[in-house]
Amino acid sequence: MNEKNQQAAPLGMNRRSLMVTLAAATAGPIALAQSGRHVSIIVPQPAGNPSDVFARKLQGSMQRALGQTVIVENLPGAGGAIGVQRMLNLPADAMTAVMVSQTEPILTPATLASVRYKPEQMRPVGLLGRTSYVLAGRPDLPAKSLAELLSLARQADKAGNPLRFGHIGQGSMIHLMGAQWARMCGVQLSHIPYRGVPPAVQDLAGSQIDLSFVPLGGLAFDLIKTGKLRAFGSTADQSPALLPKVAPLKNQAPELRTFVHTAWGALLVPRGVPDAAIKRLHAAFDAAMSDADVQDFLRSQGTDPQAPMSLEALDKFYQSEIQIHQALSRAVGVVPE
């Protein structure tokens, strides 16, 4: 692995070091968040990740709806467990929430043995919408179609030099999609973890790795449009509106006919938050999502905005997603580390 990938600091740390990291990061309260002077949205991923971008876009609108300051705080590490655990360690008063995808609350505790929280400890107060991924390759990859890519991957596998696949950590949605794609296509991949989407995308564009599933939006979209990343197919059921010429993977190869995945973004709080507090935050989220500028921004990032949902409907959605993604993790054969 090159020096740049070594700096990416894979999440496959040993159990003792992960526990020490979690303990250090969650020791002590965030004084301002407890004071009631502002609402804190924790993003358990680095700056520039899709969840970070979305949280910052909602920040101003939610601030106006709540009539108080809203701050966004990045606390990445351990597959998102650092940020999620920090929220759970604070009082359940809706003064602190996390902006996540299915990775941090559901997949991380299913795949990292040292993570002690469970997805059922949280509940959603708002759903942003769904975003598809694109299977993207480095710009100089000697394959221009999915069929050529599969042939290349099989040749590389037979030669004992599998294609290098970048993801954002053991058990993350991108990791599981890569593992499932490889299993369904009958190939092996060399998995290379990163601390977040931006460094993985940058290394992909720089030909440090060969493949990744990239969320449709932001830097990845720009790189695909300018030919600095090669798009082989979408994970959605239909071609994405932003890239109408990128066909769904399920339509391009018979072995991938059931390969359909999307990511969602949601704002979660601890399950013990009092009803009055959670209703207030839920109303502020819905007010922010009704902002035309927010809606346009989400679409520009490849996300289909979610229509308002009641708290009860949100909870049913979340419980269903827990079952779906825990089953995906088991099916792919990811063993907790």
KEDO-559527 format. One line per 3 residues: number of its first residue (from 1); their letters; for each residue x, y, z of N, C-alpha, C. Coordinates in steps of 0.05 Angstrom, whole numbers. Example, Ala and Ser with C-alpha at 12.3 -4.5 7.8 and 13.67 -1.06 7.14 Angstrom:
2
1> as> 264 -114 156 246 -90 156 264 -66 156 | 257 -45 142 273 -21 143 258 1 157
***
This chain:
337
1> mne> 17 -24 0 0 0 0 18 25 0 | 10 46 -16 27 69 -17 25 86 8 | 43 106 10 44 122 34 17 137 39
4> knq> 4 146 17 -21 160 20 -42 143 33 | -43 118 24 -63 100 36 -57 93 65 | -31 92 72 -24 87 99 -34 110 117
7> qaa> -33 135 106 -43 157 122 -73 157 125 | -86 141 108 -115 140 110 -125 126 135 | -107 113 150 -112 102 176 -137 84 176
10> plg> -134 59 166 -157 41 165 -170 37 192 | -196 31 190 -212 28 215 -208 1 227 | -193 -17 215 -190 -44 225 -170 -45 248
13> mnr> -173 -27 267 -156 -26 290 -163 -49 309 | -145 -56 327 -151 -78 344 -171 -69 366 | -183 -88 379 -205 -82 397 -196 -64 420
16> rsl> -172 -69 431 -163 -53 453 -160 -24 446 | -147 -19 422 -142 8 414 -168 23 408 | -188 8 397 -213 21 391 -227 29 417
19> mvt> -227 11 437 -240 17 463 -227 42 476 | -200 43 475 -186 66 486 -194 92 472 | -196 90 445 -204 114 430 -232 123 437
22> laa> -250 104 439 -278 111 446 -280 123 473 | -265 112 492 -266 122 519 -255 150 521 | -233 155 507 -221 182 507 -239 203 494
25> ata> -252 195 472 -268 214 458 -294 220 472 | -304 202 488 -331 206 500 -329 215 530 | -304 217 540 -301 225 568 -308 255 571
28> gpi> -326 261 589 -332 289 595 -353 300 577 | -370 319 587 -392 330 572 -383 352 553 | -399 358 533 -396 383 518 -411 404 532
31> ala> -397 422 545 -410 441 563 -431 458 550 | -425 468 526 -444 485 512 -469 470 505 | -466 445 496 -490 430 488 -508 425 512
34> qsg> -496 422 536 -512 417 559 -525 443 570 | -514 466 563 -523 491 575 -550 499 564 | -558 489 541 -584 497 530 -581 521 512
37> rhv> -557 532 509 -553 556 493 -553 550 463 | -548 525 456 -550 519 428 -556 489 424 | -564 482 400 -568 455 392 -544 446 376
40> sii> -534 423 382 -510 412 369 -517 389 351 | -510 391 325 -513 368 307 -485 356 303 | -481 332 313 -456 318 310 -456 303 284
43> vpq> -435 307 268 -431 292 244 -408 273 249 | -413 247 250 -392 228 257 -374 220 234 | -370 238 216 -353 235 192 -337 261 188
46> pag> -315 260 172 -299 284 168 -314 306 153 | -304 330 154 -314 352 138 -313 345 109 | -334 352 94 -335 346 66 -350 321 59
49> nps> -355 303 79 -371 280 74 -400 288 68 | -416 272 54 -443 281 48 -459 288 72 | -457 273 94 -473 280 118 -465 307 130
52> dvf> -439 313 127 -430 340 137 -441 362 119 | -440 358 93 -451 378 75 -480 383 79 | -496 361 83 -524 364 88 -530 378 114
55> ark> -516 370 135 -520 382 162 -516 412 160 | -495 421 146 -489 449 145 -509 464 128 | -521 451 108 -542 464 92 -567 467 109
58> lqg> -574 448 126 -598 451 143 -594 470 167 | -569 475 174 -562 489 198 -577 516 200 | -575 533 180 -587 559 181 -618 558 183
61> smq> -630 541 167 -659 539 168 -669 528 195 | -656 509 206 -664 498 232 -660 519 254 | -639 534 251 -633 555 271 -656 575 272
64> ral> -665 583 248 -688 602 247 -713 590 258 | -718 565 252 -742 552 262 -742 548 292 | -719 542 303 -716 538 332 -714 564 348
67> gqt> -704 585 335 -699 610 349 -675 608 367 | -656 591 361 -632 589 377 -609 578 359 | -585 582 368 -562 574 352 -560 544 349
70> viv> -553 536 324 -548 508 318 -519 507 308 | -503 489 320 -476 485 310 -473 457 299 | -454 454 281 -447 428 269 -419 421 278
73> enl> -416 397 289 -391 389 301 -382 362 288 | -359 361 276 -349 337 264 -333 321 285 | -342 296 289 -328 277 308 -325 250 294
76> pga> -307 249 274 -303 224 259 -287 203 275 | -288 178 265 -271 157 276 -287 132 283 | -274 109 280 -286 83 287 -312 78 273
79> gga> -313 84 247 -338 79 232 -361 96 240 | -355 119 252 -377 137 262 -384 132 291 | -372 112 303 -379 105 331 -372 127 351
82> igv> -350 142 345 -341 163 363 -363 184 367 | -374 194 344 -394 215 345 -420 205 356 | -429 181 348 -454 170 358 -453 165 388
85> qrm> -431 154 398 -428 148 426 -428 174 442 | -415 195 431 -414 220 445 -443 230 450 | -460 229 429 -487 238 432 -502 222 454
88> lnl> -498 195 453 -512 178 472 -502 182 501 | -478 192 504 -468 198 531 -478 223 543 | -490 241 527 -501 266 536 -530 263 544
91> pad> -541 282 559 -569 281 567 -587 278 543 | -608 261 545 -627 257 524 -648 279 524 | -640 303 515 -657 326 517 -662 340 490
94> amt> -653 327 468 -655 338 441 -638 362 436 | -619 367 454 -600 389 449 -576 379 433 | -574 353 430 -553 341 413 -565 319 396
97> avm> -559 320 370 -569 300 351 -545 292 334 | -549 270 318 -528 262 299 -540 261 271 | -524 270 251 -532 267 223 -517 244 212
100> vsq> -532 224 203 -520 198 195 -533 186 170 | -520 166 160 -533 148 140 -538 121 155 | -544 100 141 -548 74 154 -522 63 166
103> tep> -500 73 157 -474 62 166 -470 65 196 | -471 90 206 -462 95 233 -480 83 255 | -507 85 253 -523 74 275 -529 45 272
106> ilt> -529 34 247 -537 6 243 -514 -13 236 | -498 -6 216 -478 -24 207 -453 -24 225 | -445 -1 235 -421 -1 252 -423 -19 276
109> pat> -445 -17 292 -447 -35 315 -450 -64 308 | -458 -70 282 -460 -98 274 -434 -109 265 | -414 -92 260 -389 -101 248 -364 -95 264
112> las> -366 -78 284 -343 -72 302 -350 -81 330 | -337 -102 339 -344 -115 365 -341 -96 388 | -324 -76 387 -319 -59 409 -339 -37 412
115> vry> -357 -34 393 -378 -13 394 -401 -24 412 | -408 -9 432 -427 -19 452 -456 -10 448 | -460 10 432 -488 19 428 -502 1 408
118> kpe> -528 3 409 -546 -12 390 -563 8 375 | -570 1 350 -587 20 335 -613 27 348 | -624 8 364 -650 13 377 -648 34 399
121> qmr> -624 43 406 -621 64 426 -628 92 414 | -632 93 388 -637 119 375 -663 118 360 | -673 142 353 -697 145 337 -693 169 319
124> pvg> -705 169 295 -702 192 277 -722 214 282 | -713 238 277 -731 261 279 -735 273 251 | -720 264 231 -724 273 204 -708 257 184
127> llg> -718 255 160 -705 240 139 -701 258 115 | -675 260 106 -669 278 84 -679 268 57 | -675 242 52 -682 230 26 -662 208 20
130> rts> -662 199 -5 -645 177 -13 -626 186 -35 | -602 175 -34 -581 181 -54 -571 155 -65 | -567 154 -91 -555 130 -103 -525 133 -103
133> yvl> -512 110 -107 -483 109 -111 -476 103 -140 | -452 109 -148 -442 102 -174 -417 85 -170 | -415 62 -184 -391 47 -185 -372 62 -203
136> agr> -350 73 -191 -332 90 -206 -304 78 -206 | -289 82 -227 -262 73 -229 -242 96 -234 | -217 90 -230 -197 111 -235 -197 118 -265
139> pdl> -189 142 -272 -192 152 -299 -176 136 -320 | -154 124 -312 -137 109 -330 -142 79 -329 | -164 70 -317 -169 42 -315 -174 31 -344
142> pak> -162 9 -351 -165 -2 -378 -191 -17 -382 | -213 -4 -376 -240 -15 -380 -259 9 -382 | -276 8 -402 -294 31 -407 -324 23 -403
145> sla> -329 -2 -399 -357 -12 -395 -356 -31 -372 | -380 -38 -361 -381 -57 -339 -371 -84 -348 | -378 -92 -373 -369 -118 -383 -338 -119 -384
148> ell> -326 -98 -393 -296 -96 -394 -285 -96 -365 | -299 -82 -347 -290 -82 -320 -290 -109 -307 | -312 -124 -311 -314 -151 -300 -292 -169 -311
151> sla> -286 -167 -337 -265 -182 -349 -238 -175 -337 | -233 -149 -333 -208 -140 -321 -206 -150 -292 | -228 -148 -277 -227 -157 -249 -221 -187 -247
154> rqa> -232 -203 -265 -227 -232 -264 -199 -238 -272 | -188 -224 -291 -160 -228 -299 -141 -220 -276 | -147 -198 -263 -131 -189 -241 -132 -209 -217
157> dka> -156 -220 -213 -160 -239 -192 -143 -264 -197 | -145 -274 -222 -130 -298 -229 -100 -294 -227 | -91 -270 -232 -62 -263 -231 -53 -258 -202
160> gnp> -72 -260 -183 -64 -256 -155 -60 -227 -147 | -72 -209 -163 -69 -180 -158 -96 -167 -161 | -114 -173 -142 -142 -162 -144 -143 -132 -146
163> lrf> -164 -122 -159 -167 -93 -161 -170 -82 -133 | -160 -57 -129 -160 -44 -103 -186 -28 -101 | -201 -35 -80 -227 -22 -76 -227 -5 -50
166> ghi> -233 20 -53 -233 38 -30 -260 41 -17 | -261 41 9 -287 45 24 -281 61 49 | -302 66 65 -299 84 88 -299 68 114
169> gqg> -291 43 113 -289 28 138 -304 1 138 | -293 -17 153 -305 -44 157 -335 -42 164 | -352 -54 148 -380 -54 153 -396 -30 144
172> smi> -382 -10 132 -396 13 122 -412 5 97 | -432 21 89 -448 15 67 -431 11 42 | -411 28 38 -394 25 14 -379 -1 15
175> hlm> -369 -9 38 -354 -34 41 -373 -57 35 | -397 -57 46 -415 -79 41 -424 -81 12 | -428 -59 -1 -435 -59 -29 -412 -71 -46
178> gaq> -387 -63 -39 -364 -74 -53 -361 -104 -49 | -366 -113 -24 -364 -142 -19 -386 -157 -33 | -410 -146 -33 -432 -160 -46 -428 -160 -77
181> war> -420 -138 -88 -414 -136 -117 -394 -157 -125 | -372 -159 -110 -351 -178 -116 -361 -207 -114 | -377 -212 -93 -387 -240 -89 -406 -247 -112
184> mcg> -424 -229 -120 -443 -235 -141 -429 -238 -168 | -407 -224 -172 -392 -226 -197 -371 -247 -197 | -366 -260 -174 -347 -281 -173 -318 -272 -174
187> vql> -312 -249 -162 -285 -239 -162 -276 -231 -134 | -251 -227 -130 -240 -217 -105 -231 -188 -109 | -234 -173 -87 -224 -145 -87 -205 -142 -64
190> shi> -185 -124 -67 -168 -117 -45 -180 -92 -32 | -190 -95 -7 -205 -73 6 -185 -54 21 | -189 -29 15 -172 -8 27 -189 12 41
193> pyr> -189 13 68 -206 32 83 -195 60 85 | -213 79 85 -206 108 89 -223 119 112 | -216 143 120 -230 156 142 -256 170 133
196> gvp> -260 173 107 -283 186 97 -285 185 67 | -307 194 56 -311 194 27 -291 212 13 | -286 237 21 -268 255 6 -240 243 1
199> pav> -226 233 21 -199 222 15 -200 197 -4 | -221 181 -1 -224 158 -19 -228 167 -48 | -246 187 -52 -251 197 -79 -226 210 -90
202> qdl> -211 225 -74 -187 238 -83 -166 217 -92 | -163 196 -77 -144 175 -85 -153 160 -109 | -180 157 -112 -190 144 -136 -184 161 -161
205> ags> -189 187 -159 -183 205 -182 -153 206 -187 | -137 202 -166 -108 202 -169 -96 175 -176 | -113 155 -182 -105 128 -190 -89 113 -168
208> qid> -94 120 -143 -81 105 -121 -96 80 -115 | -122 80 -121 -139 56 -119 -154 53 -146 | -167 30 -150 -179 24 -176 -209 30 -177
211> lsf> -223 24 -155 -253 25 -155 -263 35 -129 | -288 45 -129 -303 50 -105 -332 56 -113 | -350 53 -94 -377 63 -97 -377 91 -85
214> vpl> -383 111 -102 -383 138 -92 -411 149 -92 | -418 164 -71 -445 177 -70 -447 197 -92 | -471 199 -104 -475 216 -126 -480 245 -116
217> ggl> -460 262 -119 -462 289 -110 -434 300 -103 | -432 326 -101 -408 339 -92 -384 333 -110 | -361 328 -98 -336 324 -112 -338 301 -132
220> afd> -349 279 -124 -351 255 -141 -366 261 -167 | -388 276 -165 -404 283 -188 -388 300 -207 | -374 319 -197 -358 337 -213 -336 322 -228
223> lik> -324 303 -213 -302 287 -225 -312 268 -247 | -336 257 -243 -348 240 -264 -355 257 -288 | -367 280 -284 -375 298 -306 -351 307 -323
226> tgk> -328 311 -310 -304 321 -324 -286 299 -333 | -294 273 -330 -279 251 -340 -255 243 -322 | -254 254 -298 -232 248 -279 -239 223 -262
229> lra> -263 213 -264 -271 187 -254 -288 174 -276 | -286 148 -277 -301 133 -298 -325 119 -285 | -349 125 -294 -373 114 -283 -381 88 -297
232> fgs> -386 67 -282 -393 41 -294 -422 34 -290 | -435 47 -272 -464 41 -267 -473 52 -241 | -500 54 -238 -513 64 -214 -523 41 -197
235> tad> -524 46 -171 -535 25 -153 -565 28 -150 | -577 48 -162 -606 52 -159 -622 35 -179 | -648 37 -176 -665 21 -194 -667 34 -222
238> qsp> -662 60 -223 -663 74 -248 -638 92 -251 | -633 101 -276 -610 119 -280 -615 144 -264 | -594 155 -250 -598 179 -235 -603 203 -252
241> all> -619 222 -242 -627 245 -258 -602 262 -265 | -583 263 -248 -558 279 -253 -541 266 -274 | -542 239 -277 -526 225 -296 -543 205 -312
244> pkv> -561 215 -329 -580 198 -342 -568 177 -360 | -543 180 -369 -530 160 -386 -516 138 -370 | -517 140 -344 -504 119 -327 -526 99 -320
247> apl> -526 76 -332 -547 56 -329 -544 42 -302 | -567 33 -291 -566 17 -267 -549 -8 -271 | -534 -16 -251 -517 -40 -253 -535 -65 -257
250> knq> -559 -64 -245 -576 -88 -247 -585 -94 -276 | -584 -73 -293 -592 -77 -321 -569 -84 -339 | -545 -85 -328 -522 -89 -345 -509 -117 -344
253> ape> -516 -132 -324 -505 -159 -321 -525 -177 -307 | -530 -201 -317 -551 -218 -304 -544 -225 -275 | -518 -227 -268 -511 -234 -241 -516 -211 -221
256> lrt> -522 -187 -232 -527 -163 -215 -556 -155 -216 | -574 -172 -225 -602 -164 -229 -616 -156 -203 | -606 -165 -180 -618 -157 -154 -601 -137 -139
259> fvh> -581 -127 -152 -562 -108 -138 -574 -80 -140 | -588 -72 -119 -600 -45 -117 -596 -34 -89 | -583 -11 -87 -578 1 -61 -580 31 -63
262> taw> -590 43 -42 -589 73 -39 -581 79 -11 | -570 103 -7 -564 113 20 -585 133 28 | -591 134 54 -608 155 64 -593 171 85
265> gal> -602 196 88 -591 213 109 -613 219 129 | -606 218 155 -627 223 176 -614 237 200 | -631 251 214 -623 263 239 -635 246 262
268> lvp> -617 235 279 -625 218 301 -619 230 328 | -636 222 347 -631 230 375 -634 205 392 | -625 206 418 -629 183 435 -659 177 439
271> rgv> -665 151 442 -693 143 444 -707 155 469 | -692 162 489 -704 172 514 -711 201 514 | -709 215 492 -715 243 491 -745 248 497
274> pda> -752 266 515 -781 271 521 -797 280 496 | -822 273 496 -839 278 473 -839 308 464 | -841 326 483 -842 354 476 -816 363 462
277> aik> -794 354 472 -768 362 460 -765 350 432 | -772 325 429 -769 312 402 -788 324 382 | -812 332 391 -831 344 372 -821 371 363
280> rlh> -808 386 381 -797 412 373 -775 409 352 | -757 390 356 -736 386 337 -746 376 310 | -766 358 312 -779 347 288 -792 369 272
283> aaf> -805 388 285 -818 410 271 -797 428 258 | -775 433 271 -754 449 260 -741 436 236 | -738 410 237 -727 395 214 -746 397 190
286> daa> -772 393 195 -792 395 173 -792 423 161 | -789 443 178 -789 471 168 -765 475 150 | -742 465 158 -717 467 142 -720 453 115
289> msd> -733 429 116 -736 414 92 -756 426 73 | -773 444 82 -793 457 65 -781 481 51 | -757 489 58 -743 511 46 -736 503 17
292> adv> -744 519 -3 -739 513 -31 -709 511 -37 | -693 528 -24 -664 528 -28 -653 501 -19 | -662 491 4 -653 465 14 -661 443 -5
295> qdf> -685 444 -15 -695 423 -33 -678 423 -59 | -672 447 -70 -656 449 -94 -628 439 -89 | -617 445 -66 -590 436 -59 -589 406 -58
298> lrs> -608 393 -45 -608 364 -42 -609 351 -70 | -626 362 -87 -628 351 -114 -601 354 -130 | -588 377 -125 -562 381 -138 -541 362 -129
301> qgt> -545 350 -106 -527 330 -95 -535 301 -100 | -555 298 -118 -564 272 -125 -583 259 -105 | -594 275 -87 -612 264 -66 -641 272 -73
304> dpq> -659 252 -73 -687 258 -76 -699 265 -49 | -707 290 -45 -717 299 -19 -741 282 -9 | -741 277 16 -763 262 29 -786 280 36
307> apm> -810 273 29 -833 288 39 -836 286 69 | -849 305 82 -851 304 111 -863 277 121 | -852 267 143 -862 242 155 -868 247 184
310> sle> -888 234 195 -894 236 223 -872 221 239 | -870 227 264 -851 213 281 -856 183 281 | -881 176 281 -888 148 281 -879 134 256
313> ald> -884 147 233 -875 136 207 -845 134 205 | -831 155 216 -802 154 216 -792 131 232 | -804 126 255 -794 104 272 -799 77 258
316> kfy> -822 74 245 -827 49 230 -806 45 208 | -800 67 193 -780 66 172 -753 57 184 | -745 69 206 -719 63 218 -718 34 227
319> qse> -739 24 240 -739 -4 249 -737 -23 226 | -750 -17 204 -748 -33 180 -719 -33 169 | -707 -9 168 -680 -7 158 -660 -22 175
322> iqi> -664 -23 201 -647 -39 218 -647 -68 209 | -671 -79 205 -673 -107 197 -660 -111 170 | -664 -94 151 -654 -97 124 -623 -97 123
325> hqa> -612 -78 137 -582 -75 136 -567 -94 154 | -579 -102 175 -567 -124 191 -567 -150 175 | -588 -155 160 -590 -178 143 -569 -177 120
328> lsr> -565 -153 109 -545 -150 88 -517 -156 99 | -511 -146 123 -485 -151 135 -481 -181 139 | -501 -195 148 -499 -224 152 -495 -239 125
331> avg> -510 -230 105 -509 -243 79 -482 -240 66 | -470 -217 69 -444 -212 57 -422 -227 73 | -428 -234 98 -409 -249 114 -389 -233 129
334> vvp> -396 -208 135 -378 -191 151 -378 -200 180 | -355 -206 190 -352 -216 218 -343 -192 236 | -356 -188 258 -348 -166 276 -318 -168 284
337> e> -304 -146 282 -276 -145 289 -271 -131 315
***
